[in-house]
Amino acid sequence: MEQAASWRRNSKIIVIINKLQNFYTSKSKYLLALHSTSESFGIAVKDIEEKETIIKSEVFNIGRALSNKLFSCIETILPKKFWKQIIRISVAKGPGSYTSTRLTISMARTIAQQINCSLDSMSSFHIMAPRLYKYLDQNQNFNPFWIKDILPRRGIIAGKYKLIKIHQESNFHEFSEIISPQLISNDKEINPSIKASNNIEKDIISLINFSEYCQKSNFHSNWRTILPIYPTSPIDNQK
C-alpha cells in the first residue's frame, strides 16, 4: 500500500511539472499581477488560454534591493521574451512603502505603455478585503466595514469596503471601495473595523483574480490614469 501511495504522489508531481513546462508557449496570453507596498515583492502570472487553472506566483523578500532586482524578479516568473504576450496587468497602488509602491507602479505603467495593454489597479486595503472580511461576524459579511492601519503620532489610515458579490467561476470577491484609504484623526469613530495586515502570498492571488475578472468583463483601463496612493506626505512640512 505504501508503494502505491508513493507512486500516486510522484505521478501527481510529474503532472504538475509537465503543466508548468507547457506554461510558456507562443500561443499563451498572460495576465500579470505586481504587488509591492512593503519590503516584499509579489508577482503572479496566469495564462488565460490554458484550460487548467494554473497561477504561477512568487514572493521575493528583497527589501531595499527592489530597484535593482525588479526586472530580474519578473523574469524569474515570466521570461522577457514572453512579455509581448501579456494582455493585461494589475498592480497594487498603496498605501504602503513610498519607494516600493512608486517603483512597482512605474514598472507596470512602462510595460503597459510599451505593449499597449490594459493596466488595472487596486489599493492594498482593497486587495486585503476578501481576506479580512471573514473576521467580521457572519451576519455582517455584506455590511460596510473599515480596514485601518494605525500610525504612531500621525493618526489612522483607513478605507471603507463592502462585499458586493462572490464570482464563483473566477473565485473573485467583488468589493466596493466606498472610501479609499486616507488619513483620518484618532478621535474619529470607525466601526466595525479590522486592522490591516500584510499577506502578499494571498493578496497577489486576489489581485490576479481581479485582473481576470476585468478581462472577462471587457473592461479597458489606461496606464496613464494609474497613480500611487500616498495618504501621508513623504515630506514633513511641520516645523
C-alpha positions as CSV (number, residue, x, y, z in Angstrom):
1,M,0.0,0.0,0.0
2,E,2.8,2.4,0.8
3,Q,4.4,1.8,-2.6
4,A,1.1,2.5,-4.3
5,A,0.6,5.7,-2.3
6,S,4.1,6.8,-3.1
7,W,3.6,6.2,-6.8
8,R,0.4,8.3,-6.7
9,R,2.2,11.2,-5.1
10,N,5.1,11.0,-7.6
11,S,2.6,10.8,-10.5
12,K,0.9,14.0,-9.3
13,I,4.2,15.8,-9.1
14,I,5.0,14.8,-12.7
15,V,1.7,16.0,-14.0
16,I,2.2,19.4,-12.3
17,I,5.7,19.7,-13.6
18,N,4.5,18.9,-17.2
19,K,1.8,21.5,-17.0
20,L,4.3,24.1,-15.9
21,Q,6.7,23.2,-18.6
22,N,3.9,23.9,-21.1
23,F,3.1,27.2,-19.4
24,Y,5.3,29.1,-21.8
25,T,4.1,28.8,-25.3
26,S,3.8,31.2,-28.3
27,K,0.0,31.0,-28.1
28,S,-0.3,31.9,-24.5
29,K,-2.0,35.1,-23.3
30,Y,-0.8,36.2,-19.9
31,L,-2.2,38.2,-17.0
32,L,0.5,39.8,-14.8
33,A,0.0,41.0,-11.3
34,L,2.5,43.0,-9.3
35,H,2.3,43.8,-5.6
36,S,4.9,45.6,-3.6
37,T,3.8,48.1,-0.9
38,S,6.2,46.7,1.7
39,E,9.7,45.0,1.7
40,S,8.2,42.0,-0.2
41,F,7.6,41.9,-3.9
42,G,4.8,39.6,-5.1
43,I,4.4,38.5,-8.7
44,A,1.7,36.3,-10.2
45,V,1.2,35.2,-13.8
46,K,-1.8,33.3,-15.4
47,D,-2.3,32.0,-18.9
48,I,-5.9,32.6,-19.7
49,E,-5.7,30.4,-22.8
50,E,-4.9,27.4,-20.5
51,K,-7.9,25.4,-19.6
52,E,-6.4,24.3,-16.3
53,T,-6.3,27.0,-13.6
54,I,-2.6,27.4,-13.1
55,I,-1.3,30.5,-11.5
56,K,2.5,31.0,-11.1
57,S,3.3,33.2,-8.2
58,E,6.3,34.0,-6.0
59,V,7.1,36.5,-3.3
60,F,10.6,38.0,-3.2
61,N,11.8,39.3,0.2
62,I,14.3,41.7,-1.2
63,G,13.7,44.8,0.9
64,R,15.6,47.9,-0.4
65,A,17.1,46.0,-3.3
66,L,13.8,46.2,-5.2
67,S,15.1,49.0,-7.6
68,N,18.0,46.8,-8.7
69,K,16.1,43.5,-8.9
70,L,12.7,44.4,-10.2
71,F,13.4,43.3,-13.8
72,S,15.1,40.0,-12.8
73,C,12.3,39.1,-10.3
74,I,9.7,39.4,-13.1
75,E,11.8,37.5,-15.5
76,T,12.1,34.7,-12.9
77,I,8.3,34.2,-13.2
78,L,7.8,35.2,-16.9
79,P,10.9,35.3,-19.2
80,K,11.2,38.6,-21.0
81,K,10.7,37.1,-24.5
82,F,7.0,36.4,-23.5
83,W,6.3,39.9,-22.2
84,K,4.7,40.9,-25.6
85,Q,2.1,38.2,-24.9
86,I,0.9,40.0,-21.7
87,I,-2.6,41.2,-22.4
88,R,-3.4,42.7,-19.0
89,I,-1.5,43.9,-15.9
90,S,-2.8,44.6,-12.4
91,V,-0.9,46.5,-9.7
92,A,-1.3,47.4,-6.1
93,K,-1.2,51.2,-5.7
94,G,-0.8,51.6,-1.9
95,P,-0.9,52.7,0.8
96,G,2.5,51.3,1.8
97,S,6.2,52.0,1.4
98,Y,6.7,55.1,-0.8
99,T,9.6,53.6,-2.7
100,S,8.2,50.1,-3.2
101,T,4.8,51.5,-4.4
102,R,6.4,54.0,-6.7
103,L,8.8,51.5,-8.3
104,T,6.2,48.8,-8.9
105,I,3.7,51.2,-10.4
106,S,6.4,52.8,-12.6
107,M,7.3,49.3,-13.9
108,A,3.6,48.3,-14.5
109,R,3.0,51.6,-16.4
110,T,6.1,51.2,-18.5
111,I,5.3,47.6,-19.6
112,A,1.6,48.5,-20.2
113,Q,2.6,51.5,-22.4
114,Q,5.2,49.6,-24.4
115,I,2.9,46.6,-25.2
116,N,-0.3,48.7,-25.3
117,C,-2.3,46.6,-22.8
118,S,-4.8,47.5,-20.0
119,L,-3.5,48.3,-16.6
120,D,-5.7,47.8,-13.6
121,S,-5.0,48.9,-10.0
122,M,-6.4,48.4,-6.6
123,S,-5.4,49.9,-3.2
124,S,-3.6,47.5,-1.0
125,F,-6.5,47.7,1.5
126,H,-9.0,46.8,-1.2
127,I,-6.9,43.8,-2.1
128,M,-6.9,42.7,1.6
129,A,-10.7,43.0,1.9
130,P,-11.5,39.4,0.6
131,R,-9.1,38.0,3.2
132,L,-10.1,40.2,6.2
133,Y,-13.8,40.5,5.9
134,K,-14.1,36.9,7.2
135,Y,-13.1,38.2,10.7
136,L,-16.4,40.0,10.8
137,D,-19.5,38.4,12.5
138,Q,-21.2,36.2,9.8
139,N,-24.3,38.4,9.9
140,Q,-22.2,41.4,9.0
141,N,-20.5,39.9,5.9
142,F,-22.4,42.1,3.5
143,N,-22.3,45.2,5.6
144,P,-19.8,48.0,5.1
145,F,-16.6,47.8,7.3
146,W,-13.3,49.6,7.7
147,I,-9.8,48.5,7.2
148,K,-7.3,50.6,9.3
149,D,-3.6,51.0,9.9
150,I,-2.6,53.0,13.0
151,L,0.4,55.2,12.5
152,P,2.3,56.4,15.6
153,R,1.9,60.1,16.2
154,R,0.2,60.6,12.8
155,G,-3.3,59.2,13.0
156,I,-5.0,56.4,11.3
157,I,-5.1,55.4,7.6
158,A,-8.4,53.8,6.9
159,G,-10.6,52.8,3.9
160,K,-14.2,51.6,3.9
161,Y,-15.4,48.5,2.0
162,K,-18.5,46.4,1.2
163,L,-18.8,42.9,-0.2
164,I,-20.9,43.0,-3.4
165,K,-20.6,39.5,-4.9
166,I,-18.5,36.4,-5.0
167,H,-17.8,35.3,-8.5
168,Q,-17.5,31.5,-8.2
169,E,-16.2,30.9,-11.8
170,S,-13.1,33.1,-11.1
171,N,-13.0,33.0,-7.3
172,F,-13.0,36.8,-7.4
173,H,-14.6,38.5,-4.4
174,E,-16.0,41.8,-5.6
175,F,-15.8,44.6,-3.1
176,S,-16.9,48.2,-3.4
177,E,-14.3,50.7,-2.1
178,I,-16.7,53.2,-0.6
179,I,-13.9,55.3,0.8
180,S,-10.3,54.9,-0.5
181,P,-7.5,54.7,2.1
182,Q,-6.9,58.2,3.7
183,L,-5.5,59.7,6.8
184,I,-8.2,60.3,9.5
185,S,-7.9,61.7,13.0
186,N,-7.6,59.4,16.0
187,D,-10.8,60.6,17.5
188,K,-13.0,59.6,14.5
189,E,-15.1,56.6,15.3
190,I,-14.9,53.9,12.6
191,N,-16.9,50.7,13.3
192,P,-16.7,47.9,12.6
193,S,-13.1,48.0,11.7
194,I,-10.3,45.4,11.0
195,K,-6.6,46.0,11.4
196,A,-4.7,45.9,8.1
197,S,-2.2,43.1,7.8
198,N,0.2,42.1,5.0
199,N,0.0,38.7,3.4
200,I,1.5,39.2,-0.1
201,E,1.3,35.4,-0.8
202,K,-2.5,35.5,-0.6
203,D,-3.1,39.1,-1.8
204,I,-1.2,38.6,-5.1
205,I,-3.6,35.8,-5.9
206,S,-6.6,38.1,-5.2
207,L,-5.0,40.7,-7.4
208,I,-4.7,38.4,-10.4
209,N,-8.2,37.1,-9.9
210,F,-9.3,40.7,-10.1
211,S,-7.4,41.1,-13.4
212,E,-9.1,38.0,-14.8
213,Y,-12.5,39.4,-13.8
214,C,-11.7,42.7,-15.6
215,Q,-10.6,40.8,-18.7
216,K,-13.7,38.7,-18.8
217,S,-15.9,41.8,-18.3
218,N,-14.1,43.5,-21.2
219,F,-13.1,46.5,-19.0
220,H,-10.5,48.7,-20.5
221,S,-8.2,50.8,-18.3
222,N,-5.5,53.2,-19.4
223,W,-2.0,53.1,-17.8
224,R,-2.0,57.0,-17.8
225,T,-4.6,57.0,-15.1
226,I,-2.8,54.8,-12.6
227,L,-1.1,56.7,-9.8
228,P,0.0,55.6,-6.3
229,I,-1.9,56.4,-3.1
230,Y,0.0,58.4,-0.6
231,P,-2.3,59.1,2.4
232,T,0.6,60.8,4.2
233,S,3.2,63.1,2.6
234,P,6.8,61.8,2.3
235,I,7.8,65.3,3.2
236,D,7.2,66.6,6.7
237,N,6.3,70.3,6.3
238,Q,5.9,70.8,10.0
239,K,8.5,73.0,11.7
